[in-house]
Amino acid sequence: MGLSCASGAAAEVAETSPARIDEIARATVDRYQLPGLAIGVIEDGEVVFARGYGETVAGSGDAVDPDSLFKIASNTKAMTASVLARLVDAGKLRWDDPVVKHLPQFRMHDPWVTQHMTVADLLVHNSGLPEGGGDLMLWPEPNHFDRADIINGLAHIKPAYGFRAGYAYDNLLYVVAGEVAAAVGGVSYEEMVRREVFQPLGLDRCRVGEIDRKAVDNIARSHRREDGRNVPAAIDGDTIPAITSAAAGGIRCSLDDMLAWAKNWLDPTAPQLQWLSAQQREAMWAARTPMPISQRSREWNNTHYYAYAFGFRLADVDGAWTVSHTGTLSGMYSVMTLLPDSRSGFVVLMNGEAGEARTVINQVLLKHFTAPRENATVAAYAARIASQPASSEGSSAPDTSARKPATAAALAGHLGRYTDPWFGEISVCRDGGGVRFTSAKSPRLRGRIMTVDDRLLVDWDGHGLDEAWLDFATPGASPALAMAKVDPNADFSSDYEDLAFERTGNCE
């Protein structure tokens, strides 16, 4: 059962002031120099604020508005879980069905886990996979991995802990969950989520799969910060391609549609209660996997309870029950936070490098509902983050500025082709007098090999990729080549540590 705290904190919500929300939004955009932001607030079941700020593409003059399409990233997970819940309601699926009942080819590293993993297990991050395990088959995009590669690759990813023994966030099993839905429904995952979520709930701007950029229009583009400015991601053409990771984080929605999605959970209409039964709504918000509570959550929010449900996170904040999720993907950030006891909540969508910005605006908006007397501000919470020890925030990467190109002569004994059982083939081969690393199935993972003191790293050609150490074993040792993040606090999806390459041939 989900935690419900019908407390005084939830009851003392101050009436939302549009001017106050506008002030919070503008302060966030200004402080973090965001290219664009969309924010919506729901109070007592009604949308009381919905507005866009900045631009969909920096320098374009195209304003963000409530119809602008953003990547919602991992806020997709609740929609994927809802597709499965609809199938349970229809009697076509059970939460305790073994995954192999619907996907006979499914395999985990441990054969016992393979046979006993259920559909519910796919959604709650307790499989035993390492955090972000196998995410290099999803990101960086674009790449050449498909969903069959993911299902086949899972058998080769070694568990980090016991099955159902603890929490570690993963994405691959949500892709598997999407394939379960597709197998049961008889159409693709993309068609299932359109049919089971977008259409019945009237989420008219939400998109999944291939997108015609001109026909859809008003699409926010991802940005990175470079030399103090926002640089938009390049456009490859008029068509945005479908992606393998759709069920884990591939949906795009507008602010208005995300607010409609939120209202469906906070204050469902009679047709929406027909869309998903009370029994399955309760199942969606039942606590499944306990999650660790950070010191920050204890200090800022007096949190004592934190758990993962089906695509949602549950927590107490100042005595109020919250249901939420965040999304992070390639220069876009999202958050949806609901306070069911007061039928209130908010959605924020951003199209820049906005990790701290999301933390701060989420916190300030939370306090508006759970502790309005605090009169929380963006400046105050940004200052609290800045006052924390450096080791608890941001990068802890070693200084690699003294790097210089590795020579082919120095690496002569290591040149060749290497293969990892789930990631596939890479090459470490001569490039003029230097050496290049090239991945066969992830074309953005290519770059020059550099030396830093007595270590080797890959200096990737593209932007926004976490650099990796290369560690060659002595001849005959296994694995022949291992990798690790240069910055140990880099994104867990850069799961280089899970790779174990064996040498399979010479450079051509």
C-alpha positions, 0 to 999 in steps of 0.5 A: 500500500502507498503511504498516505499522510493526511496531515496538518502540513498537507492541509495548510497549503496556501492559495497559489499566487500566479505572481509567486509561481512566475517569480519562482520560474523567472528566478530559476531561468535567470540563475541557471541561464536556462534556454527554456522552461515550462511550468504548471501547477495544480491546486485542489484538482484544477490547473491554476498556472501553466506558462512557458519561458525562454525559447525552444531553441536558443537564439531562434525567437521561438517561445516556449509555451504550454504546447511546446514538446519536451522529452519527459525522459524517465517520466515515461516509466509511469506511462509504460507501467500504465500500459501494463496495468491496462492489460491487467485490468483487461485480464490479458496479463497478471503482475505475477506472470513470469516474464518468460511466459510472454517473452520466452527468449528472455534471459538474466545472468542467473537461470533461476532469476530468469524463471522467477522474474515477474512482470512486476519485477521489471518495474521496481529496480530490484532485479540485482542488475548494477545501477544503470547496468547495460545503459550503454546499449541505450545511450548515447544516441543514436546507436545500432542496438535494438530491443532484441540486443537488449533482451539477449544482452541481459544474460551477460550482465553480471548482477551486483547484488541478489535478486529482490535484495535491494534497489538499483535504478535500471532502464533495460528492464523497462525496455523489456516491460515495453516488449511484454506489452507489445507481445501481449497486445500484438502491436509495437510498444509505440502503438500500445502506448498511443492506444492505451494512454495517449488516445483515451486520456486525450494527450494529443501532443504526446509523441513516441516513435518516429516524429515528423518535425515539421508536422508536429512543430513547436519542439524544444531542442536539447542544449548543452552549456559551452563557453557560457552559452546554450548550444542547441543539439544538432538536427539530423533531418526533418524526421526524429527517429524512433529509439530503442529506449522508448519504454524507459524514457523515449516519450515527448509531451507538452506541459498541457498534456503532462498536466492532464496526465497529472490530473488523471492521477490526482482527481480522475473523472468518471471516464478516467476511472473507467480507463484504469480501475481503482484496484490498478490505481492502487497497485500503481502506487503501492510501495514495492522497493525501499529506496535509500534516503539521502541526508539532504532529504532528511534535512530539507524535507524531514523524510522518513519513507522513500520507496519505488512503485510502478514508475513512481517514487513515493515519499513523505515531505514535511508529513505530506505524502508525495508521488513523483518522478524525474527525467534526465536525458541528453540536455533535457530535464523533467519533474512531476510531483503530486500531493494526492491528499490535497489533489495538488502538484506540479510539472516542470520541463526544461531543455538545458543542462539543468540538474541543479536547477531542477533540484532547486525549483522542485524543492521550492515548489514542494515547500509551497505546498508542504511548508508555505510559511517557509516562503522558500526561494530559489536563491535560498536553496541554491545557496544551501547547495553551494554551502555543501562540501564539494565532495557531495555535489558535482564532479570529483574527476581527477585533473587530466589536463596534462593529457597527451596523445598515446602513440601507436608504438607505445600501444603496439602490444594492445592494438586490435579488436575486442568484444564484450558479450553484451556491448559488442565489438570495439577496435583500438587501432592505429590512426596515423601515429596515434591510436583511436577507440571505435565502437561498432554499434555505438558510433558516438563512442569513438575518440583518441586514446590519450595518456595521463601520467601512467594511465590511458583514457579516451578523449571522445570526439563528441560533446557531453560524453563521460570520459573513460579510463582504459585498462589493458591486462597483462597478456593472457589475463582476463578481461583483456581490456576493462574501462571505468569512468574518469569521474566516479560521480559521472552519470551511472548510465555511462556503465563502462565498469560493467564491460569486460572485453576479450581480444578477438582479432587484429586491426584490419 
